[in-house]
Amino acid sequence: MASTHQPTFDDLVERHAPQVFRVCRSILRDDHLGSDAAQETFVKLWRRLSLGALPEHAQGWLRSVAVSTSLDLVRRRRLQTVVEDTESREAPAAARPLEQVSLAELQHDLGLALHELSEGQRTVFLLRHEGGLALREVAEVLGVALPTVKTQFARACVKLQAKLARFDPDLKDGPR
Amino acid sequence: MNCNDSHEHLALRLYAELDERDGEALQAHLDGCAACRTYAAQLQQGLGRLSADATDDLPQGWAAQLSERVGSADVRRSRESRPAASLIAGVSIAAGFLLGLVCTSLLTPVQPGSGPSDPGPRTELAPEATLAAGNASHSEFRRATAPPLATTVGDLGRLRSYLGR
């Protein structure tokens, strides 16, 4: 008779902590806050296990809890990391082809541009781009249909690319 | 497919999220649109360079912090659950006491003449006396002399005396 091995709390931490941390950090865009949200996610798991209720699909459950915990934290703290001085940082960059723009500059611009997305677009984009979740997993975690998630993600990418393209005068005209 | 759709499809393709059918439609559009081919190259130089540069490494001391946090959550939970446990114990004791009272009253032997056909005040007549009076039915006699139903220690004496009768 096959015996079913129930993973312990430590097993689940060891197996899923890196991804949970990555998901939390992708939404919060901060190592410290991401770490905090990831720990909160596992404390919730611990409480659940101590009631004898092991989630059926631990990985999916942890992802969902990680996302909701992180989004709660975003709303509670009203994270406005760099929005306040967006205007001052929007100084026109010297026009040059994108391949000559440093990665740091691109990352900085991406951070600014993210605040111009709707919350839905931003969450979907970050979970895929930085959280490393496939769009199918993002749809599951958020409880949204996959085609909707794909549309949100694609539009977010187009908007962000348009912001990054401010460096490149050839790309400012947008789609033709 | 227009250029707007093509840009969205290119973004999905960059992240390997474009399905095969849309991929073919995109390729057909790109074959005839130089502007979108330029956009595709620029997308690679922009968003494409930023994708997947994050690592999965947990911060140092993360696991130790988690155990500490789980430990304190556990203590907090046990503290919170203590008043609830005392309440449950109290209610259980009270319920047990009430159940005992109810059982005791139910197990008290039924007195003759107290059936529904006789709603009047009880009279402490012995069965023999009732029979002698000639107004008791056979069932009333049996009920009056029926063995006690109790199995509690206190009623065992009565049960034994009945059986030995």
Interface residues (C-beta under 8 A of the other chain):
Chain A: F9 V13 A17 P18 Q19 F21 R22 R25 S26 D31 H32 S35 A38 Q39 F42 V43 W46 R47 S50 P97 L98 E99 L103 L106 Q107 L110 R128 H129 E130 G132 A134 L135 K150 T151 F153 A154 R155 C157 V158 L160 Q161 L164 A165 D168 D170 L171 P175 R176
Chain B: N2 C3 N4 S6 H7 E8 H9 A11 L12 L14 Y15 E17 A35 T38 Y39 Q42 L43 Q45 G46 L47 R49 L50 S51 A52 D53 A54 D56 D57 L58 P59 W62 A63 Q65 L66 R69 V70 A73 D74 R77
